[in-house]
Amino acid sequence: MDKKIYLQHMKYIGRVVAIVAGTTLFSVLLNSAGIAKENTLMIYMIGVLLTTAYTNGYQYGVAVSFISVMSFNFFFTAPLHTFRIADINDIVLIIIFLIASLISYNLTVKFQKQLLIAQKNEQAARLLHEMSKSFINVTGKENIVRLGIRYIFEHTKFESEVELIGDKSTEMRDKNHRLGDYMMVPIIGLEKQLGVLKVYNRNEGLSIEQELLIKTAANQIGIALDRELVYQQQEQIKVEMEREHMKSRMLRSISHDFRTPLTGIIGDCGLILDSEKLEKDNIQLLATDINEQALWLMKMMENILNMTKIESGSLHINKQPEVIDDIIYEAASHIRDLHQKRKFTVSLPDEVIVAKMDGKMMVQVMINLLDNAMKHTKEGGRISVLASFRNKKVFIQVEDDGEGIADAMMGKLFDEFVTSASGDSKQKQGIGLGLAICKAVVTEHGGEIWAENKPGGGARLTFWLNAERVNADGR
């Protein structure tokens, strides 16, 4: 016999002896005080009921009932201090007491068991309610699975794991199976099986409460995973709808913004073709206008192509060491009328600053920033580019003296298809992709970009990249 069980039995036996001795002593005292012996049986009945409270096992109650009968016979029935019974009435009294004590003990034990079951059911219901409430607020497959495993371990002390269909290859079954040293419980969603819960119970028997908790955990995991799947599907639908909406906006923008330059090109070409007597200067003006319109279209197509690559994830950044001065001046050379119609200045550090970047993409970023400044300054306005180096970063600022950025535009300036009506009305406004491309490219290079209004008026757009100084000898 297990030592722990043996010590438990010895403790109960000691309590039985103490109860019988106590009730007998008290009965002797009452009898010596003139109380009839029939009333002493009630004291023994109290002893039987006390046995139900301080022992655990039917055998102890039966033992106390029989020992109480023998004690009553020995101490209170004639002839005293023997186990013989001379009076038939005492025999009947003892038999009635024995039956009553056994019935009382049995009923009391049943009541205790029902009370214990009710308490366990209440605890289980409270635990299951707490578990259900916890799963309502949790999101993410990993968090859902981790929560279920934690509940099982906290309340059963068994390790467990979850295998989801599609994440790991595993043999699924429709019913619960105990295989080896673990128990498997299927995780069922609304329409299909989502996975399996393995509880490593080391071939130990599970109580009804533990099995209920494990099955409830598997059920809650299934419900939460189903909810997560529905949420992901809804998010995917929203993304698809937004993508379709974006495509529609892009097509509308392209068709609207491309119509004007195309119409101008067609009109200029028609004049050249239909007018045989046009002077050379007029033809030169028309050809210049056609060239400007075509360059604008090419720039817009370049932005659209770059944004398409960014959204599809096919934009490849080929980083090579590039001198910041070269990037700025090359971009400025691509902006027509920047030097003629604006007061354009560049402020660069005395030392050579080199940053690893995709030169072509970074030139496009500078072109878009300068083009944005051109659109929002009037003819004769000032546009400045300032570069500085600090903390192993190069900061490039593009400033203008235009109307600045409206508060309503500040938070969405770098979003796609966002355009502003302010600025030089003679400048074509574009389709709102330039700054969005700037943000995507700078972020891809590990930098940041932001916009702000200058204290004296106008806007300032700033971005930084990781960079380093290069000495005159190239080191």
Summary of the structure (lengths in Angstrom):
residues: 475
radius of gyration: 45.7
end to end distance: 84.2
largest distance: 156.5
contacts: 1364
relative contact order: 0.06
helix: 59%
strand: 16%
